[in-house]
Amino acid sequence: MPFTQLLPWIMLVALLLVHVVFLSKLFKKAEAPGWHGYVPGLNYWTWLKVIGRPWYWILLLVIPGVNLVMLVIMQVELGIAFNQRSTVEQWKIGILPWVFIPLLSMSESSFIGRRDWTNQKKSIVRDWSESILWALVVATIVRTFVFEAFTIPTASMEGSMLVGDYLYVSKTAYGAKVPQTPVTIPLIHNVIPGGMTPSYLEWFALPFTRLPGIRNVERYDAVVFNFPHGDTIVVDPNLAGHDYYGILRREGIASASGSIEDYIQDPDRYNAQARAKLSKRYGIKGRPLDKTENYVKRCVGLPGETISVIDGLLHIDGEAIEPPAGVQYEYNATFKSQLDARRAISGLNLTNVDLGPAKMNGSSVEVIMALTATEVDALNRGDLAKSVTRMDVSSRRGSLEMFPNVSNAEFDQWDPDNVGPIKLPHRGLEVQLDSRNLALYRRAITTYEGHELEERAGKVFIDGEEQETFTFGLNYYWMMGDNRHRSADSRMWGFVPETHVVGNASFIWFSKQNEAQHGESKIRWSRMFRSVK
């Protein structure tokens, strides 16, 4: 392990040792049992008594991220209790406790107790600072372990969740994840607003841990998850939330003069050219798992199932299943006139998000629309539309756009309406390491499960040992957007490991459409406090 990764643990262990060694002397000065300082856990209990703080603060010391804030507060209050009350003294003991707690224990400072505000009025600055600090502590705990607000930014779930919906995402449903990067600016996900400066310290990291949940992920749950391909980003606000590997592949094809055939012959070369170009223009950086972009999609495939999409219809283990009511596809709708088209759009309450290009065809007008089955039936029953035809997406075949993003006779025939069959890995599943499975599962084996995989002389080596099979250690899900022709989802980038699942989108607490995307700005009162279906 690199020293930079060991350093935070060395600092933390050193701090705990400082507490164990030097708190006993301070306890004796405060007329508390000195031996309590030598007992981990009991020393913090006694510490809270010495500084006059409630016992339940000790519970906050086990919450990653929050515990670091609490330790700083307790250290500052310890200094105050021993008459270290100037601003400089408080900063010293709060930021450098490894030095100033030992010095305090060996100093002549006497114990005078916590600051008494009974007959004094706190300054406005102090009063507001304390209120804001505790509000941040409480909000951080709730956001991390109970629920989090999430906004729908794109139309990939249009039909059931709309652009501008604000969701309540339950962290307790599947079990909250303990933060892996606990040193972070509160209430900010991954970058400081207004730029691309990270809001967290990456060098202080914790191992992946998930608390027990209420239930497992179920089919058709609306799931919020860490984007699996978000472990690397292009450092640009407009590109950071998108699939870096897809961007790299497109730039690589462009470096091959737009020829997919040439790109396939030497992808490493063209990807290297694309990577250098992106790095020079924007920059490229990695992100820890818990700081990747949050996506929301519908879980359509569960661990161990074999999933396929045939003519747009989802099949599980060879059986067609009924899609959710809100599923949309793109259609080419032909109307006799522009007036009829406008009437149809108004009658169906379609917005700019639902509409694509329009063109005249003689006196008729053709409009690309994203429609649900109910909306298609309404058009077919009415007298405004001459025809409504689902869009043919076969032109996207062989573009390397579809998972697993490699070229062979089978994968080149996949498009958004025709994918699979693909076996979803589950914990304990053993697969043969043949060429097809290597294409499908390579990233799961290497990135999500953390193994080294090499191919040499027609043989496969995992962690340096020749293997013919691989046994998965994680469960994996298949996520798809309800707006099937306008969603970048598992069909393009593959599996979602259980480690990436964040929570369940439970209900909509606020909804607002904007003029740029919908043609009109207004609050959608009818959608507020509705459960997500």
C-alpha positions in Angstrom: 0.0 0.0 0.0 1.4 3.4 -0.9 2.6 5.6 2.0 0.0 8.3 1.0 -2.7 5.8 1.8 -1.1 4.7 5.0 -0.5 8.2 6.3 -4.1 9.0 7.4 -4.2 5.7 9.3 -0.8 6.4 10.9 -2.1 9.9 12.0 -5.3 8.4 13.4 -3.5 5.7 15.3 -1.1 8.3 16.7 -4.0 10.5 17.8 -5.6 7.6 19.6 -2.3 6.8 21.3 -2.0 10.5 22.4 -5.4 10.3 23.9 -4.6 7.0 25.8 -1.2 8.3 27.1 -2.0 11.9 28.0 -5.7 12.2 28.9 -5.1 10.5 32.3 -3.0 13.5 33.5 -5.7 15.9 32.5 -8.4 13.8 34.1 -6.5 13.9 37.4 -6.4 17.7 37.2 -10.1 17.7 36.7 -10.6 15.4 39.7 -11.8 12.5 37.5 -10.4 9.0 37.7 -7.0 9.2 36.0 -7.0 5.5 35.1 -10.0 6.1 32.8 -7.6 7.7 30.4 -5.9 4.4 29.7 -9.1 2.5 28.7 -10.3 3.0 25.1 -13.9 4.0 25.0 -14.1 4.8 28.7 -11.6 7.6 28.2 -14.0 9.4 25.8 -16.9 8.9 28.2 -14.9 10.5 31.0 -13.7 13.2 28.6 -17.3 14.2 27.9 -17.9 14.5 31.6 -14.8 16.6 32.1 -15.9 19.1 29.4 -19.5 19.1 30.5 -21.0 17.6 27.4 -23.8 15.0 27.1 -23.0 11.3 27.1 -24.7 10.7 23.8 -21.9 12.6 22.0 -20.0 9.3 22.2 -22.4 7.8 19.6 -21.3 10.5 17.1 -17.8 9.3 17.4 -18.6 6.1 15.5 -20.0 7.8 12.5 -17.3 8.3 9.8 -16.8 11.9 8.8 -18.9 13.1 11.7 -16.5 11.6 14.2 -13.6 13.7 12.9 -15.6 16.9 13.4 -16.6 15.7 16.9 -13.0 15.0 17.9 -12.0 18.5 16.8 -14.8 20.0 18.9 -14.0 17.9 21.9 -10.3 18.8 21.7 -11.1 22.5 21.5 -13.5 22.2 24.5 -10.8 20.3 26.4 -8.4 23.2 25.9 -11.1 25.7 27.0 -11.7 23.6 30.2 -8.0 24.1 31.0 -8.1 27.8 30.3 -6.8 27.7 26.7 -9.4 30.2 25.5 -7.7 32.5 23.0 -8.5 32.0 19.3 -4.9 30.9 18.6 -4.9 28.4 21.4 -8.2 26.9 20.3 -6.9 26.5 16.7 -3.7 24.9 17.9 -5.3 22.2 20.0 -8.1 21.6 17.4 -5.8 21.2 14.4 -2.6 19.8 16.0 -3.7 17.7 18.9 -0.7 15.4 18.5 1.4 18.2 19.8 -0.8 20.4 22.0 -2.6 17.7 24.0 0.7 16.4 25.3 1.9 20.0 26.0 -1.4 20.8 27.8 -1.0 17.7 30.0 2.5 18.7 31.0 1.7 22.4 31.5 0.8 24.3 34.6 -2.7 25.1 33.3 -5.4 24.4 35.9 -8.8 23.0 35.3 -11.5 25.7 35.4 -14.3 23.8 33.6 -16.4 24.6 30.6 -17.1 28.1 29.7 -20.2 29.3 31.7 -22.6 31.4 29.6 -25.3 31.6 32.3 -24.8 35.3 33.0 -23.3 36.2 29.6 -24.7 36.8 26.2 -23.1 35.0 23.3 -22.0 37.1 20.4 -24.2 36.8 17.3 -21.3 35.3 15.4 -20.7 32.6 18.0 -24.4 31.9 18.4 -24.9 31.5 14.7 -21.7 29.5 14.3 -22.7 26.9 16.9 -26.2 26.6 15.3 -24.8 26.2 11.8 -22.2 23.6 13.0 -24.8 21.4 14.7 -27.2 21.8 11.8 -24.4 20.5 9.5 -23.6 17.6 11.8 -27.3 16.5 11.9 -27.8 17.1 8.2 -24.7 15.1 7.4 -25.9 12.1 9.5 -29.3 12.2 7.9 -28.0 12.6 4.4 -25.4 9.8 4.8 -27.4 7.2 6.6 -31.2 8.0 6.3 -32.2 9.8 3.1 -30.9 12.2 0.5 -32.5 14.5 -2.0 -31.8 13.8 -5.6 -32.7 15.7 -8.8 -33.7 14.2 -12.1 -31.4 16.1 -14.6 -32.0 14.2 -17.8 -34.9 12.6 -19.7 -33.7 9.0 -19.4 -36.5 8.1 -17.0 -39.1 10.3 -18.7 -42.5 8.8 -18.6 -42.3 7.9 -14.9 -39.8 10.4 -13.5 -39.6 13.8 -15.2 -36.7 16.3 -15.6 -37.0 18.6 -12.7 -38.4 16.1 -10.2 -36.8 16.2 -6.8 -36.7 12.7 -5.2 -36.5 11.4 -1.7 -33.9 8.6 -1.9 -34.1 6.1 1.0 -30.6 5.0 2.2 -32.1 2.6 4.7 -34.0 0.6 2.1 -31.0 -1.4 0.9 -28.6 -0.4 3.7 -26.7 2.9 3.9 -23.0 2.8 2.8 -20.4 4.1 5.3 -18.5 6.9 3.5 -15.3 5.8 2.0 -14.0 9.4 1.8 -15.1 10.8 5.1 -13.1 14.0 5.0 -15.4 16.1 2.8 -17.2 19.4 2.7 -20.6 18.7 4.2 -23.7 18.3 1.9 -21.6 18.5 -1.3 -21.2 15.4 -3.4 -18.0 15.6 -5.3 -17.0 19.1 -6.5 -17.2 22.5 -5.0 -19.9 24.5 -6.9 -18.7 26.8 -9.6 -15.8 24.6 -10.8 -14.2 21.1 -10.8 -12.3 21.4 -7.5 -12.9 18.1 -5.5 -14.9 18.6 -2.3 -13.2 15.7 -0.5 -9.7 14.5 0.5 -9.0 11.3 -1.4 -6.0 10.2 0.6 -8.0 9.5 3.7 -10.1 6.5 2.7 -12.1 3.8 4.5 -12.9 0.3 3.2 -16.3 -0.4 1.7 -18.9 -1.1 4.3 -22.7 -1.3 4.1 -25.1 -1.3 7.0 -28.0 -3.8 7.1 -30.9 -2.7 5.0 -34.7 -3.2 5.2 -34.9 -5.3 2.0 -33.1 -6.3 -1.2 -33.3 -4.6 -4.5 -36.4 -5.8 -6.4 -37.4 -5.8 -10.0 -38.6 -2.5 -11.3 -37.3 -0.6 -8.2 -36.2 2.9 -9.1 -32.6 2.7 -7.9 -30.0 5.4 -7.3 -26.5 4.2 -7.7 -22.9 5.3 -8.2 -22.2 5.3 -12.0 -20.0 2.3 -12.6 -18.1 4.0 -15.4 -17.6 7.2 -13.3 -14.4 6.0 -11.7 -12.6 8.1 -14.3 -13.8 11.5 -15.6 -12.9 14.1 -18.1 -12.3 17.2 -15.9 -15.0 19.4 -17.5 -18.4 20.3 -16.0 -20.2 19.3 -19.2 -18.4 15.9 -19.5 -17.7 14.8 -16.0 -21.1 13.1 -15.5 -20.8 11.1 -18.7 -19.2 7.8 -19.6 -15.5 8.5 -19.8 -14.8 5.2 -21.6 -17.5 6.0 -24.1 -16.0 9.5 -24.7 -12.6 7.9 -25.0 -13.9 5.4 -27.5 -15.6 8.0 -29.6 -12.5 10.2 -29.6 -10.4 7.1 -30.5 -12.6 6.4 -33.5 -12.3 10.1 -34.5 -8.5 9.6 -34.3 -8.9 6.7 -36.7 -10.5 9.2 -39.2 -13.9 8.1 -38.2 -13.3 4.5 -39.3 -14.6 1.9 -36.8 -12.9 -0.8 -38.9 -9.5 0.9 -38.5 -10.1 1.6 -34.8 -10.8 -2.1 -34.2 -7.5 -3.1 -35.7 -5.5 -1.1 -33.1 -7.8 0.3 -30.3 -4.9 0.7 -27.9 -3.1 3.1 -30.2 -6.1 5.2 -31.0 -7.3 5.3 -27.4 -3.8 6.5 -26.4 -4.1 9.3 -28.9 -7.6 10.2 -27.6 -6.5 10.0 -24.0 -3.6 12.4 -24.7 -5.9 14.8 -26.5 -8.5 14.8 -23.7 -5.8 15.1 -21.0 -4.3 18.1 -22.7 -7.5 19.9 -23.4 -9.5 19.1 -20.2 -7.6 16.8 -17.9 -8.4 13.3 -16.7 -8.7 12.1 -13.1 -10.0 9.2 -11.1 -12.8 9.3 -8.5 -13.4 7.1 -5.5 -16.5 4.9 -5.6 -18.6 7.0 -3.3 -17.8 10.2 -5.2 -18.8 9.0 -8.6 -21.9 10.6 -10.2 -25.3 9.4 -8.9 -27.5 7.9 -11.6 -31.1 6.8 -11.2 -32.5 4.0 -13.4 -35.0 1.1 -13.0 -33.6 -2.3 -12.0 -34.9 -4.7 -14.6 -32.5 -7.7 -14.0 -31.5 -9.3 -10.7 -28.3 -11.3 -9.8 -28.3 -14.8 -11.4 -30.9 -14.0 -14.1 -30.3 -14.2 -17.8 -31.5 -11.0 -19.5 -32.2 -10.2 -23.1 -34.0 -7.5 -25.0 -35.8 -8.7 -28.2 -37.5 -6.1 -30.4 -37.6 -3.8 -27.4 -39.3 -6.3 -25.1 -37.4 -7.4 -22.0 -37.0 -11.1 -21.4 -35.8 -12.7 -18.2 -34.6 -16.3 -18.3 -36.2 -16.6 -21.7 -39.6 -15.4 -20.7 -41.0 -12.0 -21.9 -42.1 -9.8 -19.0 -44.6 -6.9 -19.0 -42.8 -3.5 -19.0 -43.7 -0.7 -16.4 -46.5 1.6 -17.4 -44.2 4.6 -18.0 -41.9 3.0 -20.5 -41.3 5.2 -23.6 -39.9 4.6 -27.1 -39.2 7.0 -29.9 -41.8 7.1 -32.7 -42.1 8.9 -36.0 -45.6 10.4 -36.0 -46.9 11.8 -39.3 -49.7 14.5 -39.2 -51.7 16.0 -42.0 -50.7 19.5 -41.0 -48.6 21.5 -38.5 -51.9 22.5 -36.8 -52.8 18.8 -36.2 -49.3 18.2 -34.9 -49.6 21.1 -32.4 -53.0 19.9 -31.3 -51.7 16.4 -30.7 -48.7 17.6 -28.8 -50.9 19.8 -26.6 -53.5 17.1 -26.1 -50.9 14.6 -24.8 -49.2 17.3 -22.7 -45.9 16.7 -24.4 -43.0 19.1 -23.7 -39.7 19.9 -25.5 -38.2 17.0 -23.6 -40.5 14.5 -25.4 -40.0 16.0 -28.8 -37.3 15.4 -31.4 -36.7 16.8 -34.9 -39.6 17.7 -37.1 -39.7 18.0 -40.9 -42.1 18.6 -43.7 -43.0 15.8 -46.1 -45.1 17.4 -48.7 -48.1 18.9 -47.0 -47.6 16.5 -44.0 -45.3 17.0 -41.1 -43.3 14.3 -39.4 -42.3 14.7 -35.7 -40.1 12.4 -33.6 -41.8 11.8 -30.3 -41.0 9.8 -27.1 -44.3 8.2 -26.2 -45.7 5.7 -23.8 -48.0 2.8 -25.0 -51.0 4.8 -23.7 -50.0 7.9 -25.7 -49.5 5.8 -28.9 -53.0 4.3 -28.4 -54.4 7.8 -28.0 -52.8 8.9 -31.3 -53.9 5.9 -33.1 -57.5 6.2 -31.9 -57.7 9.9 -32.8 -57.9 11.6 -36.2 -54.9 13.8 -36.0 -52.1 11.4 -36.8 -51.9 9.7 -40.2 -49.4 7.1 -38.9 -47.3 6.4 -35.7 -44.2 4.1 -36.3 -41.7 3.1 -33.8 -38.2 4.3 -34.7 -35.8 1.7 -36.1 -32.5 1.8 -34.0 -30.7 -0.9 -36.0 -28.3 1.8 -37.4 -26.6 1.8 -34.0 -25.4 -1.7 -34.5 -21.7 -2.3 -34.9 -20.8 1.2 -33.5 -19.2 -0.2 -30.3 -21.8 1.8 -28.4 -23.5 -1.3 -27.0 -22.1 -3.3 -24.1 -19.5 -5.0 -23.9 -18.2 -2.4 -26.4 -16.1 -4.8 -28.4 -16.6 -6.1 -31.9 -17.5 -9.7 -32.9 -20.2 -11.3 -35.0 -22.7 -11.5 -32.1 -22.1 -8.2 -30.4 -22.2 -6.3 -33.6 -25.9 -7.2 -34.0 -26.9 -5.6 -30.7 -28.7 -2.3 -30.5 -30.9 -0.7 -27.9 -33.9 -2.9 -28.9 -31.9 -6.1 -29.2 -29.4 -7.2 -26.5 -28.2 -10.5 -25.1 -28.6 -13.0 -23.7 -26.4 -12.0 -20.8 -26.1 -13.8 -17.5 -26.0 -11.5 -14.6 -23.3 -12.5 -12.1 -24.2 -13.4 -8.5 -22.1 -14.1 -5.5 -20.7 -17.6 -6.0 -21.4 -17.9 -9.7 -18.6 -19.7 -11.6 -18.1 -19.0 -15.3 -15.7 -20.3 -17.9 -13.1 -17.8 -19.1 -13.8 -18.2 -22.8 -13.6 -15.3 -25.2 -17.3 -14.4 -24.9 -17.3 -14.4 -21.1 -14.0 -12.4 -21.0 -15.6 -9.7 -23.1 -18.7 -9.6 -20.9 -17.1 -9.9 -17.5 -13.6 -8.5 -17.8 -14.4 -5.2 -16.1 -16.4 -6.9 -13.4 -13.4 -9.2 -12.6 -10.8 -6.4 -12.7 -12.4 -3.2 -11.7 -15.3 -4.2 -9.5 -13.8 -7.3 -7.9 -10.2 -6.0 -7.9 -8.3 -8.8 -9.6 -5.5 -8.6 -12.1 -6.4 -10.3 -15.4 -3.9 -11.1 -18.2 -4.1 -13.1 -21.4 -0.8 -14.7 -22.5 -0.3 -17.3 -25.2 -4.0 -18.2 -25.3 -4.2 -18.7 -21.5 -5.9 -16.6 -18.8 -4.1 -15.5 -15.6 -5.9 -14.0 -12.7 -3.6 -12.5 -10.0 -0.7 -14.3 -11.6 -2.2 -17.8 -11.6 -3.5 -19.6 -14.7 -7.3 -20.0 -14.5 -10.0 -21.6 -16.6 -12.9 -20.4 -14.5 -13.7 -17.4 -12.3 -16.1 -17.3 -9.3 -17.8 -14.0 -8.5 -17.7 -12.4 -5.1 -20.4 -9.8 -5.7 -24.0 -9.6 -6.9 -24.7 -7.5 -10.1 -27.8 -5.8 -11.4 -29.1 -4.6 -14.8 -30.4 -1.1 -14.9 -32.4 0.5 -17.7 -34.1 3.9 -18.2 -37.8 4.0 -18.9 -37.2 6.3 -21.9 -35.7 3.3 -23.7 -34.4 5.0 -26.9 -33.0 8.0 -25.0 -31.3 6.4 -22.0 -27.6 5.5 -21.6 -27.8 2.5 -19.3 -26.7 -1.1 -18.8 -27.2 -1.8 -22.5 -24.3 0.6 -23.1 -22.0 0.2 -20.1 -23.0 -3.1 -18.4 -23.5 -4.3 -14.9 -24.1 -2.3 -11.7 -22.3 -4.1 -8.8 -24.0 -4.3 -5.4 -21.2 -2.0 -4.0 -22.5 0.8 -6.2 -26.1 0.7 -5.1 -27.0 3.9 -3.1 -30.7 3.8 -2.3 -34.3 3.5 -3.4 -36.0 6.5 -5.0 -39.2 6.5 -2.9 -41.2 9.6 -3.6 -41.2 13.0 -5.3 -41.2 15.9 -2.8 -41.0 18.7 -5.3 -41.2 19.1 -9.1 -40.5 22.1 -11.4 -40.2 22.3 -15.1 -38.0 24.9 -16.8 -38.6 26.9 -19.9 -35.5 25.7 -21.8 -36.4 22.0 -21.6 -40.2 22.2 -21.4 -41.2 25.4 -23.2 -42.7 26.7 -20.0 -41.5 27.3 -16.4 -43.8 26.2 -13.6 -44.2 24.1 -10.5 -45.9 20.8 -11.1 -48.1 20.8 -8.0 -49.8 17.5 -9.0 -46.5 15.6 -8.8 -45.5 16.7 -5.3 -45.5 14.0 -2.6 -46.3 11.2 -5.1 -44.6 7.9 -4.7 -42.2 6.8 -7.4 -43.8 4.0 -9.5 
